[in-house]
């Protein structure tokens, strides 16, 4: 009996929550705190940063469980080894786990402070709407994913009480993610089912590509703001110029090579994060 319970936990509940993704999200929150307040400021606010990371882990676990619940029919064919189609976790259990973790994240946010409450509740609404409705709506789903990516950096800023940098970082992440998500939909245009009305399906490849270009261009135009506002040091500039070059290349190349375009956009996001780290730490 004990062995059966242990097997269910290890092979069912743990994969359902995707702990590696949760850990990466927590690390992203920590990095955002370091960018916003430096190493010293993050150390001084270690309790708030720890709470922020815990909230992110709970929220991500809830979202992952909810994702597996809503994707259970698709996973029976595409990912039969996942906990629900494999029969290791019941649908009702996945719903209950998601609800408990969302509620826990909300309760912990009340302890952490008002900014956390706003970010958690807003993100929870977007997450539930995305899984239940927006995933099949193309661009609306892209916007939801972009918000959820940007919100990760807001958690870090709220933890160290430095929302001015956090909002700029979140907006950059929002724009870059939005551009990449649209490019991914262009890449997947031939394979997407008609039940999913993506932006390329609605507007065509070229017009959707122009939207992606606009989002990436917005990230490039916004990128000097942290230095010009004296929020980050001069060390930010050389690396963010590299990131901008990658974003511009992605915006140009994705019309002919969407797979390469979305990969370059992802690389540009990584370079931008390194730029923020250098500007915030040094």
Short mmCIF file of the C-alpha atoms (twelve columns), coordinates in Angstrom:
data_MODEL
# 
_entry.id   MODEL 
# 
loop_
_atom_site.group_PDB 
_atom_site.id 
_atom_site.type_symbol 
_atom_site.label_atom_id 
_atom_site.label_alt_id 
_atom_site.label_comp_id 
_atom_site.label_asym_id 
_atom_site.label_seq_id 
_atom_site.Cartn_x 
_atom_site.Cartn_y 
_atom_site.Cartn_z 
_atom_site.pdbx_PDB_model_num 
ATOM 1   C CA . UNK A 1   0.000   0.000  0.000   1 
ATOM 2   C CA . UNK A 2   2.772   2.406  0.965   1 
ATOM 3   C CA . UNK A 3   4.665   1.412  -2.163  1 
ATOM 4   C CA . UNK A 4   1.612   2.152  -4.328  1 
ATOM 5   C CA . UNK A 5   1.243   5.594  -2.778  1 
ATOM 6   C CA . UNK A 6   4.931   6.312  -3.312  1 
ATOM 7   C CA . UNK A 7   4.730   5.208  -6.937  1 
ATOM 8   C CA . UNK A 8   1.718   7.436  -7.537  1 
ATOM 9   C CA . UNK A 9   3.499   10.417 -6.029  1 
ATOM 10  C CA . UNK A 10  6.747   9.878  -7.948  1 
ATOM 11  C CA . UNK A 11  5.234   8.844  -11.280 1 
ATOM 12  C CA . UNK A 12  1.970   10.813 -11.069 1 
ATOM 13  C CA . UNK A 13  1.896   13.926 -8.936  1 
ATOM 14  C CA . UNK A 14  5.515   15.025 -9.379  1 
ATOM 15  C CA . UNK A 15  5.464   14.920 -13.221 1 
ATOM 16  C CA . UNK A 16  2.065   16.648 -13.132 1 
ATOM 17  C CA . UNK A 17  3.616   19.665 -11.403 1 
ATOM 18  C CA . UNK A 18  6.767   19.662 -13.613 1 
ATOM 19  C CA . UNK A 19  9.233   20.636 -10.874 1 
ATOM 20  C CA . UNK A 20  11.984  21.549 -13.356 1 
ATOM 21  C CA . UNK A 21  9.734   24.240 -14.872 1 
ATOM 22  C CA . UNK A 22  8.808   25.467 -11.396 1 
ATOM 23  C CA . UNK A 23  12.488  25.699 -10.438 1 
ATOM 24  C CA . UNK A 24  13.323  27.641 -13.608 1 
ATOM 25  C CA . UNK A 25  10.491  30.084 -12.915 1 
ATOM 26  C CA . UNK A 26  11.717  30.579 -9.336  1 
ATOM 27  C CA . UNK A 27  15.223  31.222 -10.668 1 
ATOM 28  C CA . UNK A 28  13.811  33.784 -13.099 1 
ATOM 29  C CA . UNK A 29  12.104  35.541 -10.203 1 
ATOM 30  C CA . UNK A 30  15.390  35.607 -8.260  1 
ATOM 31  C CA . UNK A 31  17.263  36.990 -11.270 1 
ATOM 32  C CA . UNK A 32  14.629  39.701 -11.685 1 
ATOM 33  C CA . UNK A 33  15.114  40.695 -8.036  1 
ATOM 34  C CA . UNK A 34  18.884  40.888 -8.550  1 
ATOM 35  C CA . UNK A 35  18.423  43.033 -11.667 1 
ATOM 36  C CA . UNK A 36  16.074  45.413 -9.840  1 
ATOM 37  C CA . UNK A 37  18.025  45.796 -6.581  1 
ATOM 38  C CA . UNK A 38  21.475  44.299 -7.088  1 
ATOM 39  C CA . UNK A 39  22.972  41.495 -5.025  1 
ATOM 40  C CA . UNK A 40  23.066  43.584 -1.843  1 
ATOM 41  C CA . UNK A 41  19.459  44.726 -2.104  1 
ATOM 42  C CA . UNK A 42  18.312  41.184 -2.825  1 
ATOM 43  C CA . UNK A 43  20.195  39.898 0.230   1 
ATOM 44  C CA . UNK A 44  18.602  42.558 2.422   1 
ATOM 45  C CA . UNK A 45  15.155  41.480 1.235   1 
ATOM 46  C CA . UNK A 46  15.845  37.727 1.446   1 
ATOM 47  C CA . UNK A 47  12.533  36.991 3.184   1 
ATOM 48  C CA . UNK A 48  10.460  38.850 0.588   1 
ATOM 49  C CA . UNK A 49  12.446  37.275 -2.248  1 
ATOM 50  C CA . UNK A 50  11.947  33.809 -0.738  1 
ATOM 51  C CA . UNK A 51  8.197   34.435 -0.459  1 
ATOM 52  C CA . UNK A 52  8.134   35.629 -4.046  1 
ATOM 53  C CA . UNK A 53  9.908   32.506 -5.268  1 
ATOM 54  C CA . UNK A 54  7.549   30.298 -3.251  1 
ATOM 55  C CA . UNK A 55  4.526   32.035 -4.767  1 
ATOM 56  C CA . UNK A 56  5.954   31.537 -8.263  1 
ATOM 57  C CA . UNK A 57  6.536   27.819 -7.599  1 
ATOM 58  C CA . UNK A 58  2.966   27.364 -6.303  1 
ATOM 59  C CA . UNK A 59  1.532   29.296 -9.242  1 
ATOM 60  C CA . UNK A 60  3.563   27.385 -11.818 1 
ATOM 61  C CA . UNK A 61  2.622   24.050 -10.260 1 
ATOM 62  C CA . UNK A 62  -1.044  25.043 -10.383 1 
ATOM 63  C CA . UNK A 63  -0.751  26.138 -14.010 1 
ATOM 64  C CA . UNK A 64  1.039   22.954 -15.049 1 
ATOM 65  C CA . UNK A 65  -1.607  20.791 -13.396 1 
ATOM 66  C CA . UNK A 66  -4.371  22.833 -15.039 1 
ATOM 67  C CA . UNK A 67  -2.635  22.487 -18.409 1 
ATOM 68  C CA . UNK A 68  -2.532  18.704 -18.144 1 
ATOM 69  C CA . UNK A 69  -6.207  18.668 -17.170 1 
ATOM 70  C CA . UNK A 70  -7.347  20.687 -20.177 1 
ATOM 71  C CA . UNK A 71  -4.977  18.926 -22.596 1 
ATOM 72  C CA . UNK A 72  -5.873  15.419 -21.421 1 
ATOM 73  C CA . UNK A 73  -7.595  14.361 -24.663 1 
ATOM 74  C CA . UNK A 74  -4.773  15.661 -26.865 1 
ATOM 75  C CA . UNK A 75  -2.213  14.027 -24.572 1 
ATOM 76  C CA . UNK A 76  -3.858  10.625 -24.980 1 
ATOM 77  C CA . UNK A 77  -2.461  10.663 -28.514 1 
ATOM 78  C CA . UNK A 78  0.490   13.070 -28.348 1 
ATOM 79  C CA . UNK A 79  1.812   12.367 -24.824 1 
ATOM 80  C CA . UNK A 80  0.302   9.085  -23.560 1 
ATOM 81  C CA . UNK A 81  2.945   8.757  -20.816 1 
ATOM 82  C CA . UNK A 82  1.782   11.916 -19.029 1 
ATOM 83  C CA . UNK A 83  0.089   11.305 -15.645 1 
ATOM 84  C CA . UNK A 84  -3.564  11.710 -16.669 1 
ATOM 85  C CA . UNK A 85  -3.626  9.665  -19.912 1 
ATOM 86  C CA . UNK A 86  -1.376  7.068  -18.216 1 
ATOM 87  C CA . UNK A 87  -4.028  6.643  -15.498 1 
ATOM 88  C CA . UNK A 88  -1.702  7.722  -12.680 1 
ATOM 89  C CA . UNK A 89  -3.688  10.851 -11.815 1 
ATOM 90  C CA . UNK A 90  -7.452  11.266 -12.103 1 
ATOM 91  C CA . UNK A 91  -8.937  14.369 -13.738 1 
ATOM 92  C CA . UNK A 92  -10.627 15.329 -10.485 1 
ATOM 93  C CA . UNK A 93  -7.284  15.078 -8.686  1 
ATOM 94  C CA . UNK A 94  -5.569  17.335 -11.222 1 
ATOM 95  C CA . UNK A 95  -8.342  19.932 -10.826 1 
ATOM 96  C CA . UNK A 96  -8.143  19.745 -7.038  1 
ATOM 97  C CA . UNK A 97  -4.344  20.055 -6.990  1 
ATOM 98  C CA . UNK A 98  -4.505  23.073 -9.290  1 
ATOM 99  C CA . UNK A 99  -7.170  24.747 -7.131  1 
ATOM 100 C CA . UNK A 100 -5.264  24.124 -3.888  1 
ATOM 101 C CA . UNK A 101 -2.020  25.505 -5.312  1 
ATOM 102 C CA . UNK A 102 -3.726  28.577 -6.797  1 
ATOM 103 C CA . UNK A 103 -5.434  29.291 -3.467  1 
ATOM 104 C CA . UNK A 104 -2.140  28.773 -1.630  1 
ATOM 105 C CA . UNK A 105 -0.392  31.238 -3.963  1 
ATOM 106 C CA . UNK A 106 -3.160  33.789 -3.359  1 
ATOM 107 C CA . UNK A 107 -3.013  33.388 0.432   1 
ATOM 108 C CA . UNK A 108 0.768   33.714 0.441   1 
ATOM 109 C CA . UNK A 109 0.517   36.828 -1.719  1 
ATOM 110 C CA . UNK A 110 -1.565  38.524 1.013   1 
ATOM 111 C CA . UNK A 111 1.331   37.909 3.385   1 
ATOM 112 C CA . UNK A 112 3.890   39.209 0.883   1 
ATOM 113 C CA . UNK A 113 2.166   42.507 0.077   1 
ATOM 114 C CA . UNK A 114 -0.388  44.304 -2.126  1 
ATOM 115 C CA . UNK A 115 1.657   44.180 -5.344  1 
ATOM 116 C CA . UNK A 116 1.823   40.407 -5.024  1 
ATOM 117 C CA . UNK A 117 -1.949  40.174 -4.657  1 
ATOM 118 C CA . UNK A 118 -2.494  42.187 -7.840  1 
ATOM 119 C CA . UNK A 119 0.059   40.195 -9.841  1 
ATOM 120 C CA . UNK A 120 -1.109  36.771 -8.605  1 
ATOM 121 C CA . UNK A 121 -4.832  37.409 -9.097  1 
ATOM 122 C CA . UNK A 122 -4.339  38.972 -12.545 1 
ATOM 123 C CA . UNK A 123 -2.013  36.176 -13.645 1 
ATOM 124 C CA . UNK A 124 -4.385  33.522 -12.307 1 
ATOM 125 C CA . UNK A 125 -7.247  34.997 -14.341 1 
ATOM 126 C CA . UNK A 126 -5.100  35.003 -17.493 1 
ATOM 127 C CA . UNK A 127 -3.890  31.455 -16.836 1 
ATOM 128 C CA . UNK A 128 -7.391  30.017 -16.359 1 
ATOM 129 C CA . UNK A 129 -8.777  31.941 -19.333 1 
ATOM 130 C CA . UNK A 130 -5.894  30.765 -21.481 1 
ATOM 131 C CA . UNK A 131 -6.335  27.099 -20.667 1 
ATOM 132 C CA . UNK A 132 -10.138 27.181 -20.861 1 
ATOM 133 C CA . UNK A 133 -10.734 29.507 -23.821 1 
ATOM 134 C CA . UNK A 134 -7.850  31.555 -25.200 1 
ATOM 135 C CA . UNK A 135 -5.528  28.726 -26.236 1 
ATOM 136 C CA . UNK A 136 -7.659  28.130 -29.319 1 
ATOM 137 C CA . UNK A 137 -8.087  31.846 -30.051 1 
ATOM 138 C CA . UNK A 138 -4.610  32.459 -31.415 1 
ATOM 139 C CA . UNK A 139 -3.594  36.065 -30.814 1 
ATOM 140 C CA . UNK A 140 -5.562  36.388 -27.562 1 
ATOM 141 C CA . UNK A 141 -3.675  33.344 -26.320 1 
ATOM 142 C CA . UNK A 142 -0.388  34.918 -27.465 1 
ATOM 143 C CA . UNK A 143 -1.196  38.010 -25.393 1 
ATOM 144 C CA . UNK A 144 -1.969  35.873 -22.330 1 
ATOM 145 C CA . UNK A 145 1.333   33.991 -22.603 1 
ATOM 146 C CA . UNK A 146 3.201   37.278 -23.061 1 
ATOM 147 C CA . UNK A 147 1.598   38.686 -19.901 1 
ATOM 148 C CA . UNK A 148 2.420   35.567 -17.882 1 
ATOM 149 C CA . UNK A 149 6.058   35.773 -19.007 1 
ATOM 150 C CA . UNK A 150 6.315   39.443 -18.116 1 
ATOM 151 C CA . UNK A 151 4.598   38.912 -14.761 1 
ATOM 152 C CA . UNK A 152 7.452   36.668 -13.668 1 
ATOM 153 C CA . UNK A 153 9.726   39.709 -13.573 1 
ATOM 154 C CA . UNK A 154 7.121   41.746 -11.703 1 
ATOM 155 C CA . UNK A 155 7.334   39.210 -8.871  1 
ATOM 156 C CA . UNK A 156 11.058  39.863 -8.571  1 
ATOM 157 C CA . UNK A 157 10.592  43.637 -8.597  1 
ATOM 158 C CA . UNK A 158 7.837   43.512 -5.999  1 
ATOM 159 C CA . UNK A 159 10.036  41.436 -3.691  1 
ATOM 160 C CA . UNK A 160 12.701  44.169 -3.533  1 
ATOM 161 C CA . UNK A 161 10.252  47.088 -3.768  1 
ATOM 162 C CA . UNK A 162 11.694  48.260 -7.088  1 
ATOM 163 C CA . UNK A 163 8.803   48.226 -9.521  1 
ATOM 164 C CA . UNK A 164 10.177  50.962 -11.808 1 
ATOM 165 C CA . UNK A 165 12.778  48.640 -13.336 1 
ATOM 166 C CA . UNK A 166 10.466  45.629 -13.037 1 
ATOM 167 C CA . UNK A 167 7.777   47.202 -15.232 1 
ATOM 168 C CA . UNK A 168 10.277  48.007 -17.976 1 
ATOM 169 C CA . UNK A 169 11.759  44.509 -17.782 1 
ATOM 170 C CA . UNK A 170 8.266   43.000 -17.838 1 
ATOM 171 C CA . UNK A 171 7.233   45.104 -20.835 1 
ATOM 172 C CA . UNK A 172 10.368  44.100 -22.746 1 
ATOM 173 C CA . UNK A 173 9.658   40.448 -21.944 1 
ATOM 174 C CA . UNK A 174 6.011   40.926 -22.965 1 
ATOM 175 C CA . UNK A 175 6.889   42.393 -26.369 1 
ATOM 176 C CA . UNK A 176 9.650   39.901 -27.131 1 
ATOM 177 C CA . UNK A 177 7.469   36.956 -26.076 1 
ATOM 178 C CA . UNK A 178 4.528   38.231 -28.105 1 
ATOM 179 C CA . UNK A 179 6.695   38.496 -31.202 1 
ATOM 180 C CA . UNK A 180 8.099   35.017 -30.686 1 
ATOM 181 C CA . UNK A 181 4.662   33.465 -30.061 1 
ATOM 182 C CA . UNK A 182 3.300   34.920 -33.308 1 
ATOM 183 C CA . UNK A 183 6.352   33.660 -35.207 1 
ATOM 184 C CA . UNK A 184 5.808   30.201 -33.697 1 
ATOM 185 C CA . UNK A 185 2.222   30.273 -34.980 1 
ATOM 186 C CA . UNK A 186 3.529   31.174 -38.441 1 
ATOM 187 C CA . UNK A 187 5.942   28.239 -38.200 1 
ATOM 188 C CA . UNK A 188 3.104   25.895 -37.171 1 
ATOM 189 C CA . UNK A 189 0.586   27.233 -39.710 1 
ATOM 190 C CA . UNK A 190 0.454   24.083 -41.839 1 
ATOM 191 C CA . UNK A 191 0.137   21.732 -38.856 1 
ATOM 192 C CA . UNK A 192 -2.382  23.686 -36.757 1 
ATOM 193 C CA . UNK A 193 -5.892  22.255 -36.678 1 
ATOM 194 C CA . UNK A 194 -8.843  24.375 -37.788 1 
ATOM 195 C CA . UNK A 195 -10.082 24.360 -34.177 1 
ATOM 196 C CA . UNK A 196 -7.289  26.811 -33.373 1 
ATOM 197 C CA . UNK A 197 -7.687  30.193 -35.048 1 
ATOM 198 C CA . UNK A 198 -4.186  31.674 -34.925 1 
ATOM 199 C CA . UNK A 199 -3.219  35.118 -36.169 1 
ATOM 200 C CA . UNK A 200 -1.599  33.735 -39.379 1 
ATOM 201 C CA . UNK A 201 -4.856  31.879 -40.084 1 
ATOM 202 C CA . UNK A 202 -6.877  35.059 -39.635 1 
ATOM 203 C CA . UNK A 203 -4.579  37.599 -41.315 1 
ATOM 204 C CA . UNK A 204 -2.243  35.512 -43.445 1 
ATOM 205 C CA . UNK A 205 1.469   34.842 -42.998 1 
ATOM 206 C CA . UNK A 206 2.700   38.263 -44.126 1 
ATOM 207 C CA . UNK A 207 0.343   40.376 -42.014 1 
ATOM 208 C CA . UNK A 208 0.939   38.191 -38.959 1 
ATOM 209 C CA . UNK A 209 4.658   38.557 -39.629 1 
ATOM 210 C CA . UNK A 210 4.262   42.351 -39.573 1 
ATOM 211 C CA . UNK A 211 2.612   42.089 -36.148 1 
ATOM 212 C CA . UNK A 212 5.567   40.035 -34.912 1 
ATOM 213 C CA . UNK A 213 7.936   42.645 -36.363 1 
ATOM 214 C CA . UNK A 214 6.044   45.416 -34.565 1 
ATOM 215 C CA . UNK A 215 6.311   43.601 -31.226 1 
ATOM 216 C CA . UNK A 216 10.031  42.906 -31.613 1 
ATOM 217 C CA . UNK A 217 10.650  46.461 -32.841 1 
ATOM 218 C CA . UNK A 218 8.829   47.761 -29.769 1 
ATOM 219 C CA . UNK A 219 11.208  45.781 -27.558 1 
ATOM 220 C CA . UNK A 220 14.195  47.234 -29.427 1 
ATOM 221 C CA . UNK A 221 12.927  50.821 -29.155 1 
ATOM 222 C CA . UNK A 222 12.212  50.418 -25.442 1 
ATOM 223 C CA . UNK A 223 15.572  48.829 -24.654 1 
ATOM 224 C CA . UNK A 224 17.558  52.070 -24.064 1 
ATOM 225 C CA . UNK A 225 15.035  53.295 -21.471 1 
ATOM 226 C CA . UNK A 226 16.596  51.659 -18.369 1 
ATOM 227 C CA . UNK A 227 19.947  53.354 -19.057 1 
ATOM 228 C CA . UNK A 228 18.480  56.709 -20.078 1 
ATOM 229 C CA . UNK A 229 16.375  56.751 -16.910 1 
ATOM 230 C CA . UNK A 230 19.512  55.986 -14.875 1 
ATOM 231 C CA . UNK A 231 18.048  52.706 -13.650 1 
ATOM 232 C CA . UNK A 232 20.901  50.523 -14.918 1 
ATOM 233 C CA . UNK A 233 24.632  51.113 -15.331 1 
ATOM 234 C CA . UNK A 234 26.610  51.546 -18.534 1 
ATOM 235 C CA . UNK A 235 27.426  47.809 -18.466 1 
ATOM 236 C CA . UNK A 236 23.874  47.263 -19.703 1 
ATOM 237 C CA . UNK A 237 24.420  48.987 -23.038 1 
ATOM 238 C CA . UNK A 238 26.863  46.774 -24.998 1 
ATOM 239 C CA . UNK A 239 24.992  43.542 -24.338 1 
ATOM 240 C CA . UNK A 240 21.555  45.027 -24.940 1 
ATOM 241 C CA . UNK A 241 22.833  46.262 -28.310 1 
ATOM 242 C CA . UNK A 242 23.659  42.636 -29.122 1 
ATOM 243 C CA . UNK A 243 20.169  41.611 -28.009 1 
ATOM 244 C CA . UNK A 244 18.647  44.348 -30.189 1 
ATOM 245 C CA . UNK A 245 20.650  43.117 -33.173 1 
ATOM 246 C CA . UNK A 246 19.351  39.590 -32.619 1 
ATOM 247 C CA . UNK A 247 15.749  40.839 -32.354 1 
ATOM 248 C CA . UNK A 248 16.127  42.840 -35.579 1 
ATOM 249 C CA . UNK A 249 17.610  39.799 -37.339 1 
ATOM 250 C CA . UNK A 250 14.725  37.665 -36.059 1 
ATOM 251 C CA . UNK A 251 12.189  40.208 -37.334 1 
ATOM 252 C CA . UNK A 252 13.776  40.157 -40.781 1 
ATOM 253 C CA . UNK A 253 14.497  36.454 -41.199 1 
ATOM 254 C CA . UNK A 254 11.237  34.996 -39.925 1 
ATOM 255 C CA . UNK A 255 9.353   35.858 -43.130 1 
ATOM 256 C CA . UNK A 256 11.423  33.266 -44.988 1 
ATOM 257 C CA . UNK A 257 12.530  31.048 -42.090 1 
ATOM 258 C CA . UNK A 258 10.014  31.210 -39.218 1 
ATOM 259 C CA . UNK A 259 11.684  28.365 -37.284 1 
ATOM 260 C CA . UNK A 260 15.003  30.226 -37.295 1 
ATOM 261 C CA . UNK A 261 13.181  33.463 -36.484 1 
ATOM 262 C CA . UNK A 262 11.556  32.172 -33.315 1 
ATOM 263 C CA . UNK A 263 14.834  30.578 -32.171 1 
ATOM 264 C CA . UNK A 264 16.652  33.874 -32.682 1 
ATOM 265 C CA . UNK A 265 13.929  35.716 -30.754 1 
ATOM 266 C CA . UNK A 266 14.456  33.310 -27.861 1 
ATOM 267 C CA . UNK A 267 18.209  33.917 -28.033 1 
ATOM 268 C CA . UNK A 268 17.573  37.659 -28.041 1 
ATOM 269 C CA . UNK A 269 15.478  37.325 -24.861 1 
ATOM 270 C CA . UNK A 270 18.347  35.510 -23.166 1 
ATOM 271 C CA . UNK A 271 20.845  38.182 -24.260 1 
ATOM 272 C CA . UNK A 272 18.520  40.911 -22.961 1 
ATOM 273 C CA . UNK A 273 18.311  39.177 -19.586 1 
ATOM 274 C CA . UNK A 274 22.118  39.034 -19.401 1 
ATOM 275 C CA . UNK A 275 22.211  42.759 -20.218 1 
ATOM 276 C CA . UNK A 276 19.812  43.524 -17.394 1 
ATOM 277 C CA . UNK A 277 21.845  41.425 -14.990 1 
ATOM 278 C CA . UNK A 278 25.085  43.206 -15.884 1 
ATOM 279 C CA . UNK A 279 23.434  46.610 -15.637 1 
ATOM 280 C CA . UNK A 280 21.830  45.792 -12.311 1 
ATOM 281 C CA . UNK A 281 24.789  44.117 -10.598 1 
ATOM 282 C CA . UNK A 282 27.701  46.332 -11.770 1 
# 
